[in-house]
């Protein structure tokens, strides 16, 4: 354990430990049946579901990557919420009503209605592949931070240890209580990491001697030839990774990204399915987007203040100045982690530590339950029925718990792999976390657009579309482009544009076959 912790820090750790134990004991009561375990008995309140969706979408990626975005860039990441609103209305109009109409446990059961059982299984497997990538990436970010804070280094053995600690804690916290436990624990964890962000902002404001007007003026006019760090909308035609937050990307790639996240990703959609009906589920989703704006702003503001703290000696009349290349053990780290490791006050350091853990547990718990539901409802249960076996409802609850163990092991392994992947690609944390889900989202979007708006497509083209969406995204990765293009032809493309192109390819592939007559919208006007 790092020697940097004071007695006050240990008190914060003890309080958080008691909170985890108490809430875990209270929430982890055995579910009566699979309906309770996977869908909360459709009794969850809108406010709790909204906060759970919020906590799941934010995660350790925002906790660590948000300040990095504010420090390196500006406020343009906030504008992506415009795309989220467009996507939310689409999902509320076309998808959520169908989820409730067919009383599904997973979003991929809709494809069984449209294309048959094979399509449901194929889409579920593609989701599992993508979710291992995405949740594993978020777990990796938290593990790196926990290793630096707890062990004062980033040796491979300590990163693996931190990964195991987070994974086991998330598994034990979730495995018995089901989705109800996940949702209410998300509410608690969200409160913890938001409190940590507020505390960091307070410390930074107190440490900066200049008044607020001077700070705002410098952020708005950083220097000759530098763009304002308070810019919200960017209208430049930049298709590279540095341009993923411009307005054109917001209303294209980010709309698709959020349609997939809110409507096709079991990780978030499962929470919406725990509400009483489709109307309440839609409200919860929309409320979560409204709430995410101020919380996202908190973390970006931390980055803006760190820019003042480290790069503007003219405003820092005393104290630390000029440290603009943060490293830890010779390796580059985010400016936020550099601040936490070196300059954050006692007490707040522990609060940030538990905030990172809380953000990681929130995302990890969500992934464990949603992936287990897909494994059981879309793969295991149909396989058992095909063999003529009939099991009790509690058998599938038990199968869900076993599935959680398998999922936890997979996410832990992926987190270790991401340690090398992210360092090799040198991608900013926030873009890395957002970009990894494009691999599975593109194919799923193509399949669902075909299913909802046309009568074309077949089980064969569903599989082909899922594969083509994945492979198209893979071919756009710089480390893959070097294998089939000369260096002078390699042009990096931002993940939002990768998603647009790969979704178009997947849609065209899925449309290539004549479909059945059992359209999800047969007899209805769209």
C-alpha positions as CSV (number, residue, x, y, z in Angstrom):
1,X,0.0,0.0,0.0
2,X,1.3,3.4,-0.9
3,X,2.7,5.4,2.0
4,X,1.0,8.6,0.8
5,X,-2.2,8.0,2.7
6,X,-2.8,9.8,6.0
7,X,-5.1,9.0,8.9
8,X,-7.9,11.0,7.3
9,X,-7.5,8.9,4.1
10,X,-7.9,5.7,6.1
11,X,-11.1,7.0,7.7
12,X,-12.5,7.6,4.2
13,X,-11.5,4.1,3.2
14,X,-13.2,2.7,6.3
15,X,-16.4,4.7,5.6
16,X,-16.5,3.4,2.0
17,X,-15.9,-0.1,3.1
18,X,-18.7,0.0,5.6
19,X,-21.0,1.5,2.9
20,X,-20.1,-1.4,0.6
21,X,-20.7,-4.0,3.3
22,X,-24.0,-2.4,4.4
23,X,-25.4,-1.9,1.0
24,X,-24.3,-5.3,-0.2
25,X,-26.0,-7.0,2.8
26,X,-29.1,-5.0,2.2
27,X,-29.4,-5.5,-1.5
28,X,-28.1,-9.0,-2.0
29,X,-31.2,-10.9,-1.1
30,X,-32.0,-13.9,-3.2
31,X,-34.3,-13.2,-6.2
32,X,-37.4,-15.3,-6.2
33,X,-37.3,-16.1,-10.0
34,X,-35.6,-15.2,-13.2
35,X,-38.1,-12.4,-13.8
36,X,-36.8,-10.8,-10.6
37,X,-33.2,-11.7,-11.2
38,X,-32.9,-10.4,-14.8
39,X,-35.8,-7.8,-15.0
40,X,-36.4,-6.7,-11.4
41,X,-40.0,-7.9,-11.6
42,X,-40.7,-4.7,-13.7
43,X,-41.0,-2.8,-10.5
44,X,-38.0,-0.5,-10.6
45,X,-38.7,3.3,-10.1
46,X,-37.9,5.6,-13.0
47,X,-35.5,7.8,-10.9
48,X,-33.4,4.8,-9.9
49,X,-33.2,3.4,-13.4
50,X,-32.2,6.8,-14.8
51,X,-29.3,7.1,-12.4
52,X,-28.3,3.5,-13.1
53,X,-28.2,4.2,-16.9
54,X,-26.2,7.4,-16.1
55,X,-23.7,5.6,-13.9
56,X,-23.3,2.8,-16.5
57,X,-22.7,5.2,-19.3
58,X,-20.2,7.3,-17.4
59,X,-17.9,4.8,-15.7
60,X,-14.2,5.0,-14.9
61,X,-13.7,6.2,-18.5
62,X,-15.3,9.5,-17.8
63,X,-13.8,9.7,-14.3
64,X,-10.3,9.5,-15.8
65,X,-10.8,10.5,-19.4
66,X,-13.1,13.5,-18.8
67,X,-10.4,15.6,-17.1
68,X,-7.9,14.5,-19.8
69,X,-10.3,15.9,-22.4
70,X,-10.7,19.2,-20.6
71,X,-6.9,19.5,-20.1
72,X,-6.1,18.7,-23.8
73,X,-9.1,20.1,-25.5
74,X,-12.3,22.1,-24.7
75,X,-16.0,21.7,-23.9
76,X,-16.9,20.1,-27.3
77,X,-17.4,16.6,-25.7
78,X,-20.6,18.1,-24.0
79,X,-22.1,18.7,-27.5
80,X,-22.2,14.9,-28.1
81,X,-25.3,14.9,-25.9
82,X,-27.2,16.5,-28.7
83,X,-26.6,13.3,-30.6
84,X,-27.7,11.3,-27.5
85,X,-31.1,13.2,-27.4
86,X,-31.7,12.4,-31.1
87,X,-30.9,8.7,-30.5
88,X,-33.0,8.6,-27.3
89,X,-36.1,9.8,-29.2
90,X,-35.5,7.2,-31.9
91,X,-35.1,4.4,-29.4
92,X,-38.2,5.5,-27.5
93,X,-40.3,5.6,-30.7
94,X,-39.1,2.4,-32.5
95,X,-37.5,0.0,-30.0
96,X,-38.6,0.3,-26.4
97,X,-42.3,-0.2,-27.3
98,X,-41.4,-3.4,-29.1
99,X,-39.3,-4.7,-26.2
100,X,-42.3,-4.4,-23.9
101,X,-44.8,-5.7,-26.5
102,X,-42.8,-8.9,-26.9
103,X,-41.9,-9.1,-23.1
104,X,-38.3,-9.8,-23.9
105,X,-35.5,-10.4,-21.4
106,X,-32.8,-9.3,-23.9
107,X,-33.0,-6.9,-26.8
108,X,-31.8,-9.6,-29.2
109,X,-35.0,-11.6,-28.7
110,X,-36.6,-9.2,-31.2
111,X,-34.5,-10.6,-34.0
112,X,-35.9,-14.1,-33.2
113,X,-39.3,-12.7,-34.1
114,X,-38.0,-11.2,-37.3
115,X,-35.4,-13.6,-38.6
116,X,-35.6,-16.7,-36.4
117,X,-33.6,-18.2,-33.4
118,X,-30.2,-18.2,-35.1
119,X,-30.3,-14.4,-35.6
120,X,-30.9,-14.0,-31.9
121,X,-28.0,-16.2,-31.0
122,X,-25.7,-14.5,-33.5
123,X,-26.6,-11.0,-32.3
124,X,-26.1,-12.0,-28.7
125,X,-22.7,-13.4,-29.4
126,X,-21.7,-10.2,-31.2
127,X,-22.9,-8.2,-28.2
128,X,-20.9,-10.4,-25.9
129,X,-17.8,-9.9,-28.0
130,X,-18.2,-6.1,-28.1
131,X,-19.1,-5.9,-24.4
132,X,-16.0,-7.8,-23.4
133,X,-13.9,-5.2,-25.3
134,X,-15.7,-2.2,-23.9
135,X,-16.2,-3.3,-20.2
136,X,-12.7,-4.8,-20.3
137,X,-11.3,-1.4,-21.4
138,X,-13.1,0.4,-18.6
139,X,-11.9,-2.1,-16.1
140,X,-8.4,-1.6,-17.3
141,X,-8.5,2.1,-16.8
142,X,-9.7,1.7,-13.3
143,X,-7.1,-1.0,-12.6
144,X,-4.3,1.3,-13.8
145,X,-5.4,4.1,-11.5
146,X,-5.9,1.8,-8.5
147,X,-2.4,0.2,-9.0
148,X,-0.8,3.6,-9.1
149,X,-2.6,4.8,-6.0
150,X,-2.5,1.7,-3.9
151,X,0.9,0.2,-4.9
152,X,2.7,3.4,-6.1
153,X,3.7,1.7,-9.4
154,X,2.3,0.3,-12.6
155,X,4.2,-3.0,-12.6
156,X,2.3,-5.7,-14.6
157,X,1.8,-7.8,-11.4
158,X,0.3,-4.9,-9.5
159,X,-2.0,-4.0,-12.4
160,X,-3.2,-7.6,-12.6
161,X,-3.7,-7.6,-8.8
162,X,-5.8,-4.4,-9.0
163,X,-7.8,-5.9,-11.8
164,X,-8.5,-9.0,-9.7
165,X,-9.5,-6.9,-6.7
166,X,-12.0,-4.9,-8.7
167,X,-13.4,-8.0,-10.6
168,X,-13.9,-10.1,-7.4
169,X,-15.5,-7.2,-5.6
170,X,-17.9,-6.5,-8.4
171,X,-18.8,-10.2,-8.7
172,X,-19.4,-10.7,-5.0
173,X,-21.5,-7.5,-4.9
174,X,-23.7,-8.6,-7.8
175,X,-24.0,-12.3,-8.1
176,X,-26.8,-13.0,-5.6
177,X,-29.1,-10.0,-5.9
178,X,-29.5,-9.7,-9.7
179,X,-30.5,-6.5,-11.5
180,X,-32.2,-4.9,-8.5
181,X,-28.9,-5.0,-6.7
182,X,-27.1,-3.5,-9.7
183,X,-29.5,-0.6,-10.1
184,X,-29.6,0.5,-6.4
185,X,-25.8,0.0,-6.0
186,X,-25.4,2.1,-9.1
187,X,-27.2,4.9,-7.3
188,X,-24.8,4.7,-4.4
189,X,-21.7,4.4,-6.5
190,X,-22.8,7.4,-8.6
191,X,-23.2,9.5,-5.5
192,X,-19.7,8.5,-4.4
193,X,-17.8,9.4,-7.6
194,X,-19.8,12.6,-8.1
195,X,-18.9,13.7,-4.6
196,X,-15.2,12.9,-5.4
197,X,-15.4,15.1,-8.5
198,X,-16.9,18.0,-6.5
199,X,-14.2,17.7,-3.8
200,X,-11.4,17.8,-6.5
201,X,-12.9,21.0,-8.0
202,X,-13.1,22.6,-4.6
203,X,-9.4,21.8,-4.0
204,X,-8.3,23.1,-7.3
205,X,-10.3,26.3,-7.0
206,X,-8.8,26.9,-3.5
207,X,-5.3,26.3,-4.9
208,X,-5.6,28.8,-7.8
209,X,-5.0,32.3,-6.4
210,X,-6.4,34.2,-9.4
211,X,-10.0,35.2,-9.4
212,X,-12.7,33.5,-11.5
213,X,-12.9,36.2,-14.2
214,X,-9.2,35.9,-14.9
215,X,-9.4,32.2,-15.1
216,X,-12.3,32.3,-17.6
217,X,-10.6,34.9,-19.6
218,X,-7.5,32.8,-20.0
219,X,-9.5,29.7,-20.8
220,X,-11.3,31.7,-23.5
221,X,-8.1,33.1,-24.9
222,X,-5.3,30.7,-24.1
223,X,-2.8,32.4,-26.3
224,X,-1.8,33.4,-29.8
225,X,-2.9,30.8,-32.3
226,X,-4.7,28.7,-29.7
227,X,-8.4,27.9,-29.9
228,X,-10.7,28.7,-26.9
229,X,-10.9,26.0,-24.3
230,X,-14.5,27.0,-23.7
231,X,-15.6,26.2,-27.2
232,X,-18.7,24.0,-27.2
233,X,-19.4,23.6,-30.9
234,X,-16.7,22.8,-33.5
235,X,-17.6,23.1,-37.2
236,X,-14.3,22.1,-38.7
237,X,-14.3,19.3,-41.3
238,X,-12.0,17.0,-39.6
239,X,-12.5,13.2,-40.1
240,X,-9.4,12.2,-38.1
241,X,-9.5,11.0,-34.5
242,X,-8.9,14.6,-33.3
243,X,-12.2,15.6,-35.0
244,X,-14.6,13.2,-33.4
245,X,-16.3,15.8,-31.3
246,X,-17.1,18.3,-34.1
247,X,-20.8,19.0,-34.9
248,X,-20.8,16.8,-38.0
249,X,-19.7,13.9,-36.0
250,X,-22.3,14.6,-33.2
251,X,-25.2,14.3,-35.6
252,X,-23.9,11.3,-37.5
253,X,-21.6,9.0,-35.6
254,X,-22.7,9.9,-32.1
255,X,-26.4,9.5,-33.0
256,X,-25.6,5.9,-34.2
257,X,-23.4,5.3,-31.2
258,X,-26.1,6.3,-28.8
259,X,-28.9,4.4,-30.7
260,X,-26.7,1.3,-30.3
261,X,-25.9,2.1,-26.6
262,X,-29.5,2.8,-25.6
263,X,-31.4,0.5,-27.8
264,X,-29.1,-2.4,-28.9
265,X,-26.7,-2.8,-26.0
266,X,-28.1,-5.1,-23.3
267,X,-25.8,-3.4,-20.8
268,X,-28.0,-0.3,-20.7
269,X,-31.2,-1.5,-22.2
270,X,-31.6,-4.1,-19.5
271,X,-32.2,-1.3,-17.0
272,X,-34.9,0.2,-19.1
273,X,-36.6,-3.2,-19.2
274,X,-37.0,-3.2,-15.4
275,X,-39.5,-0.3,-15.4
276,X,-43.3,-0.9,-15.2
277,X,-44.0,-0.2,-18.9
278,X,-42.5,1.3,-22.1
279,X,-43.5,4.8,-21.2
280,X,-41.6,4.7,-17.9
281,X,-38.6,3.1,-19.5
282,X,-38.5,5.8,-22.1
283,X,-38.7,8.5,-19.4
284,X,-35.8,6.9,-17.5
285,X,-33.6,6.9,-20.6
286,X,-34.3,10.5,-21.4
287,X,-33.8,11.6,-17.7
288,X,-30.4,9.9,-17.7
289,X,-29.3,12.0,-20.7
290,X,-30.5,15.2,-19.0
291,X,-28.6,14.3,-15.8
292,X,-25.4,13.3,-17.6
293,X,-24.7,16.9,-18.9
294,X,-23.9,18.5,-15.5
295,X,-22.0,15.5,-14.3
296,X,-19.9,15.3,-17.5
297,X,-19.3,19.0,-17.1
298,X,-17.9,18.4,-13.6
299,X,-15.1,16.1,-15.0
300,X,-14.3,18.4,-17.9
301,X,-14.0,21.4,-15.6
302,X,-11.5,19.4,-13.5
303,X,-9.3,19.2,-16.7
304,X,-9.8,22.9,-17.4
305,X,-8.7,23.8,-13.9
306,X,-5.7,21.5,-14.1
307,X,-4.7,23.3,-17.3
308,X,-4.6,26.5,-15.2
309,X,-2.8,24.8,-12.3
310,X,0.0,23.3,-14.4
311,X,0.3,25.4,-17.6
312,X,-0.4,29.0,-16.6
313,X,2.2,30.3,-14.2
314,X,0.9,33.8,-14.9
315,X,-2.3,32.8,-12.9
316,X,-0.5,30.6,-10.3
317,X,1.3,33.3,-8.3
318,X,2.9,30.6,-6.2
319,X,2.9,26.8,-6.0
320,X,3.6,24.2,-8.7
321,X,4.0,25.5,-12.2
322,X,5.3,24.4,-15.6
323,X,4.8,20.6,-15.2
324,X,3.2,19.8,-18.5
325,X,4.6,16.3,-19.3
326,X,3.1,14.1,-16.5
327,X,4.8,10.7,-16.2
328,X,4.7,7.9,-13.6
329,X,7.6,5.4,-13.4
330,X,8.7,6.7,-16.8
331,X,5.3,6.1,-18.4
332,X,2.9,8.8,-19.5
333,X,-0.2,9.2,-17.4
334,X,-3.2,11.5,-17.6
335,X,-2.9,14.8,-15.9
336,X,-5.6,13.9,-13.5
337,X,-3.7,10.9,-12.2
338,X,-0.6,13.0,-12.0
339,X,-2.4,15.5,-9.8
340,X,-3.8,12.7,-7.6
341,X,-0.5,11.1,-7.1
342,X,1.5,14.2,-6.4
343,X,-0.5,17.2,-5.3
344,X,-4.0,16.4,-4.1
345,X,-4.6,17.0,-0.4
346,X,-5.0,14.2,2.2
347,X,-8.5,13.0,2.6
348,X,-9.5,14.0,-0.9
349,X,-6.9,11.5,-2.2
350,X,-8.8,8.7,-0.6
351,X,-12.1,10.0,-1.8
352,X,-10.8,10.0,-5.4
353,X,-9.5,6.5,-4.9
354,X,-12.9,5.2,-3.8
355,X,-14.5,7.4,-6.5
356,X,-12.5,5.5,-9.1
357,X,-13.4,2.2,-7.5
358,X,-17.1,3.2,-7.4
359,X,-17.1,4.2,-11.1
360,X,-15.4,0.9,-11.9
361,X,-17.8,-1.2,-9.8
362,X,-20.8,0.6,-11.3
363,X,-19.8,-0.4,-14.9
364,X,-18.5,-3.8,-13.9
365,X,-21.7,-4.8,-12.1
366,X,-23.7,-3.7,-15.1
367,X,-21.7,-5.7,-17.5
368,X,-21.8,-8.8,-15.4
369,X,-25.6,-8.9,-15.1
370,X,-26.3,-7.9,-18.7
371,X,-23.8,-10.3,-20.2
372,X,-25.1,-13.1,-18.0
373,X,-28.6,-12.5,-19.1
374,X,-27.6,-12.8,-22.8
375,X,-25.6,-16.0,-22.1
376,X,-28.6,-17.6,-20.3
377,X,-31.6,-16.2,-22.1
378,X,-30.3,-16.1,-25.7
379,X,-27.8,-19.0,-25.7
380,X,-28.1,-21.5,-22.8
381,X,-31.9,-21.7,-22.4
382,X,-32.6,-22.2,-26.2
383,X,-29.8,-24.9,-26.2
384,X,-31.5,-26.7,-23.3
385,X,-34.9,-26.5,-25.0
386,X,-33.5,-27.8,-28.2
387,X,-32.3,-30.9,-26.3
388,X,-35.8,-31.4,-24.9
389,X,-34.8,-30.5,-21.4
390,X,-37.1,-28.7,-19.0
391,X,-35.8,-26.8,-16.0
392,X,-37.2,-24.9,-13.1
393,X,-37.1,-21.1,-13.1
394,X,-34.5,-21.1,-10.3
395,X,-32.3,-23.3,-12.4
396,X,-31.8,-20.4,-14.8
397,X,-31.1,-18.0,-11.9
398,X,-28.4,-20.4,-10.9
399,X,-27.1,-20.6,-14.4
400,X,-27.0,-16.8,-14.4
401,X,-24.7,-16.8,-11.4
402,X,-22.4,-19.3,-13.1
403,X,-22.4,-17.1,-16.2
404,X,-21.4,-14.1,-14.1
405,X,-18.3,-15.9,-13.0
406,X,-17.4,-16.7,-16.5
407,X,-18.0,-13.2,-17.6
408,X,-15.9,-11.8,-14.7
409,X,-13.0,-13.9,-15.8
410,X,-13.3,-12.8,-19.4
411,X,-13.5,-9.1,-18.4
412,X,-10.4,-9.5,-16.2
413,X,-8.4,-11.1,-19.0
414,X,-9.5,-8.3,-21.5
415,X,-8.5,-5.6,-19.0
416,X,-5.0,-7.1,-18.9
417,X,-4.9,-7.2,-22.7
418,X,-6.0,-3.5,-22.9
419,X,-2.9,-2.5,-21.0
420,X,-0.8,-3.3,-24.1
421,X,-3.5,-2.3,-26.7
422,X,-4.1,1.2,-25.5
423,X,-0.4,1.9,-25.0
424,X,0.4,0.6,-28.5
425,X,-2.2,2.7,-30.2
426,X,-1.5,5.8,-28.0
427,X,-5.2,6.7,-28.0
428,X,-6.6,9.2,-25.4
429,X,-8.5,7.3,-22.7
430,X,-12.0,8.7,-23.5
431,X,-11.7,8.0,-27.2
432,X,-10.3,4.5,-26.5
433,X,-13.2,3.6,-24.3
434,X,-15.8,5.0,-26.7
435,X,-14.2,3.5,-29.8
436,X,-13.9,-0.2,-28.8
437,X,-17.7,-0.8,-28.9
438,X,-17.8,0.3,-32.6
439,X,-16.6,-3.2,-33.5
440,X,-19.9,-4.8,-32.5
441,X,-22.2,-1.8,-32.8
442,X,-21.8,-1.4,-36.5
443,X,-23.1,-4.8,-37.4
444,X,-25.9,-4.7,-34.9
445,X,-27.1,-1.3,-36.2
446,X,-27.1,-2.6,-39.8
447,X,-29.2,-5.7,-38.8
448,X,-31.7,-3.7,-36.7
449,X,-32.2,-1.0,-39.3
450,X,-33.0,-3.7,-41.8
451,X,-35.3,-5.5,-39.4
452,X,-37.2,-2.4,-38.4
453,X,-37.6,-0.5,-41.6
454,X,-37.6,-3.2,-44.3
455,X,-38.9,-6.6,-45.0
456,X,-35.6,-7.8,-46.5
457,X,-32.8,-9.8,-44.9
458,X,-32.4,-13.4,-43.9
459,X,-30.6,-15.4,-41.2
460,X,-27.6,-15.8,-43.5
461,X,-27.3,-12.1,-44.3
462,X,-27.7,-11.3,-40.6
463,X,-24.6,-13.3,-39.8
464,X,-22.8,-11.8,-42.8
465,X,-23.8,-8.2,-41.8
466,X,-22.5,-8.8,-38.2
467,X,-19.2,-10.1,-39.5
468,X,-18.8,-7.4,-42.2
469,X,-19.5,-4.6,-39.6
470,X,-16.8,-6.0,-37.3
471,X,-14.3,-6.6,-40.1
472,X,-14.8,-3.1,-41.7
473,X,-14.1,-1.5,-38.3
474,X,-11.1,-3.7,-37.9
475,X,-9.7,-2.7,-41.3
476,X,-9.8,1.0,-40.2
477,X,-7.5,0.5,-37.2
478,X,-4.0,2.1,-37.9
479,X,-2.2,-1.0,-36.7
480,X,-4.1,-3.1,-39.2
481,X,-3.9,-0.6,-42.1
482,X,-0.1,-1.0,-42.0
483,X,-0.6,-4.6,-43.1
484,X,-2.3,-3.8,-46.4
485,X,-1.5,-0.1,-47.2
486,X,1.8,1.7,-47.8
487,X,2.6,4.2,-45.1
488,X,1.9,7.3,-47.3
489,X,-1.7,6.0,-47.9
490,X,-2.6,5.5,-44.3
491,X,-5.1,8.2,-43.1
492,X,-6.4,7.8,-39.5
493,X,-10.2,8.0,-39.3
494,X,-12.1,8.9,-36.1
495,X,-14.2,6.2,-34.5
496,X,-17.5,8.0,-35.2
497,X,-16.7,8.0,-39.0
498,X,-15.6,4.3,-38.7
499,X,-19.0,3.6,-37.2
500,X,-20.9,5.4,-40.0
501,X,-19.0,3.6,-42.8
502,X,-19.2,0.1,-41.1
503,X,-22.9,0.5,-40.4
504,X,-23.6,1.4,-44.0
505,X,-21.7,-1.7,-45.1
506,X,-23.5,-3.9,-42.6
507,X,-26.9,-2.5,-43.7
508,X,-26.2,-3.1,-47.4
509,X,-25.1,-6.6,-46.7
510,X,-28.2,-7.4,-44.6
511,X,-30.4,-5.9,-47.3
512,X,-28.9,-8.1,-49.9
513,X,-31.4,-11.0,-49.4
514,X,-35.1,-11.0,-49.8
515,X,-36.8,-11.2,-46.4
516,X,-39.7,-13.0,-44.7
517,X,-43.1,-11.5,-44.2
518,X,-42.9,-11.5,-40.4
519,X,-41.7,-7.9,-40.1
520,X,-41.7,-6.5,-36.6
521,X,-43.8,-3.6,-38.0
522,X,-46.1,-5.7,-40.3
523,X,-49.4,-4.1,-40.6
524,X,-48.2,-0.9,-38.9
525,X,-47.3,2.5,-40.4
526,X,-43.9,3.8,-39.6
